Amino acid sequence: MLKEFRKRLRRRRLQRRADVHLISFPKCGRTWLVLLISKAIEEHFGVSGADPLRPYRYTRKVRELPFILPHHDGGPEFKRPDELNTDKSWYAGKKVIFLVRDPRDVTVSSYFQKTKRNINYQGSLRDYVYEPVGSTETIIAFYNIWARNRHIPKEFLLVTYEDLQRDTAGELRRVLDFLGLSKVSGE
């Protein structure tokens, strides 16, 4: 119980400190985007040794970098649509990069994650599509909540997995510019 409390405190501290929140529903390609950003930072600034999945750690070596915190905004994959947090006032004054992916692809990827990797779902893909917790309806509700609240952050950038896949260099350039890293090469 104490360990969980410490974990929540640490997460809150990181969220308060973040200049930029990189938010996505799980299985939208966030890890890929974070690694692209980290690789660009490493090559431009000549730094290494930080965990590339935690780009905020580069600020220890390069002070002018924004504190970039990737997360899923409260674990939506474990919630029903009516349980999702609709209050995004926490992000006022912050920048948000919101990564989305076709909900059908997210659903299929989530299904395989839950049945082959985590082994916490036993049903068929057909059943999972209608699963009330973390499946298609939750994904769409999560996207819609952010669509209605995109005006709350100081700045908001919508990135799609499909565009990132189609034009990786161009989309990475947009992300780096949004981060205030215009001089960092995205290639």
C-alpha positions in Angstrom: 0.0 0.0 0.0 2.8 2.4 0.8 4.6 1.5 -2.4 1.5 2.3 -4.4 1.1 5.6 -2.6 4.7 6.6 -3.4 4.1 5.6 -7.0 1.1 7.9 -7.2 3.0 10.8 -5.6 5.9 10.4 -8.0 3.4 10.4 -11.0 1.7 13.5 -9.7 5.1 15.3 -9.2 6.1 14.4 -12.8 2.8 15.6 -14.2 3.1 18.9 -12.4 6.6 19.4 -13.6 5.9 18.5 -17.3 6.0 21.3 -19.9 4.6 18.9 -22.5 2.3 16.0 -22.0 2.4 13.4 -24.8 -0.9 11.6 -24.4 -2.4 8.6 -26.2 -4.7 5.7 -25.6 -2.5 2.6 -25.2 -1.6 0.8 -28.5 -1.6 4.1 -30.6 2.1 4.1 -31.3 3.2 6.4 -28.5 6.4 4.3 -27.8 7.4 4.8 -31.4 6.9 8.5 -31.3 8.7 8.9 -28.0 11.7 6.9 -29.4 11.8 9.1 -32.5 11.8 12.3 -30.3 14.5 10.8 -28.1 16.7 9.8 -31.0 16.5 13.3 -32.5 17.4 14.8 -29.1 20.3 12.4 -28.6 21.8 13.0 -32.1 21.4 16.8 -32.0 22.7 17.4 -28.5 25.1 14.5 -28.4 23.7 13.0 -25.3 23.0 9.4 -24.3 22.6 7.3 -21.2 19.1 8.5 -20.5 16.2 6.1 -20.9 14.8 7.0 -24.3 11.3 6.0 -23.2 11.5 8.7 -20.6 12.5 11.8 -22.6 12.1 14.1 -19.6 15.3 12.6 -18.3 17.3 14.4 -21.0 16.6 17.7 -19.2 19.2 16.6 -16.6 21.8 16.9 -19.3 20.3 19.6 -21.6 18.6 22.3 -19.5 16.9 24.0 -22.5 14.9 20.9 -23.4 11.2 20.9 -22.4 10.2 18.4 -19.8 8.3 15.9 -22.0 6.1 13.4 -20.1 4.5 10.5 -22.1 1.5 8.9 -20.5 -2.0 7.6 -21.1 -3.9 10.2 -19.0 -5.2 8.0 -16.2 -5.2 4.5 -17.6 -8.3 4.6 -19.9 -7.8 1.0 -21.0 -9.0 -0.1 -17.5 -12.2 2.0 -17.5 -15.7 2.0 -19.0 -16.5 5.2 -21.0 -18.6 6.6 -18.1 -15.6 6.2 -15.8 -13.2 8.3 -17.9 -12.1 11.7 -16.4 -13.7 14.5 -18.4 -12.0 17.3 -16.5 -8.8 18.4 -18.3 -8.2 21.6 -16.3 -5.1 20.0 -15.0 -3.5 20.7 -18.5 -4.2 24.4 -18.5 -1.0 26.3 -19.2 0.7 23.1 -20.5 1.3 21.8 -24.0 -0.4 18.6 -25.1 0.6 16.3 -28.0 -2.4 14.0 -28.5 -1.6 10.9 -30.5 -4.6 9.0 -32.0 -4.9 5.9 -34.2 -7.9 4.4 -36.0 -10.0 2.9 -33.1 -10.4 -0.4 -35.1 -6.6 -0.9 -35.1 -6.3 0.1 -31.5 -9.0 -2.4 -30.5 -7.3 -5.3 -32.4 -3.9 -4.4 -31.0 -5.4 -4.1 -27.4 -7.1 -7.5 -27.8 -3.8 -9.2 -28.7 -2.0 -7.4 -25.9 -4.6 -8.7 -23.4 -4.9 -12.2 -24.8 -1.3 -13.0 -25.8 0.9 -10.8 -23.6 -0.9 -9.8 -20.4 -3.3 -12.8 -20.5 -6.1 -10.9 -18.8 -8.8 -11.5 -21.3 -10.2 -14.8 -22.4 -12.9 -14.0 -25.0 -12.9 -13.8 -28.7 -12.0 -10.7 -30.8 -15.7 -10.4 -31.7 -16.6 -10.3 -27.9 -13.8 -7.9 -27.1 -15.0 -5.3 -29.6 -18.1 -5.0 -27.4 -16.2 -5.3 -24.1 -17.4 -2.4 -21.8 -13.9 -1.9 -20.3 -11.1 -0.4 -22.5 -12.4 -1.5 -25.9 -13.9 0.4 -28.9 -16.5 2.4 -27.0 -13.9 3.5 -24.4 -11.4 4.5 -27.1 -13.9 6.6 -28.9 -15.1 8.2 -25.7 -11.5 9.0 -24.8 -10.9 10.7 -28.1 -14.2 12.6 -27.9 -13.4 13.9 -24.4 -10.1 15.3 -25.7 -11.7 16.7 -28.8 -14.1 18.7 -26.5 -11.3 19.8 -24.3 -8.6 20.6 -26.8 -8.9 24.3 -26.0 -7.9 23.8 -22.3 -4.1 23.3 -22.8 -2.0 26.3 -23.7 -1.2 24.6 -27.0 -2.6 21.4 -28.5 -1.1 19.3 -31.3 -3.1 16.4 -32.8 -0.9 13.7 -34.4 -2.3 10.6 -36.0 -0.5 7.3 -36.1 -1.5 6.9 -39.8 0.1 10.3 -40.7 3.2 9.4 -38.7 3.5 6.1 -40.6 2.8 7.8 -44.0 5.3 10.7 -43.5 7.5 9.9 -40.5 10.0 12.7 -41.1 7.3 15.4 -41.8 5.3 14.5 -38.7 8.4 14.3 -36.5 9.3 17.8 -37.8 5.8 19.1 -36.7 6.3 17.5 -33.3 9.8 18.9 -32.8 8.6 22.4 -33.9 5.7 22.1 -31.4 8.2 21.2 -28.7 10.2 24.3 -29.5 13.1 22.2 -31.0 13.1 23.7 -34.5 16.9 23.5 -34.7 16.8 19.7 -34.0 16.9 17.7 -37.1 14.1 15.1 -37.5 15.9 13.1 -40.1 
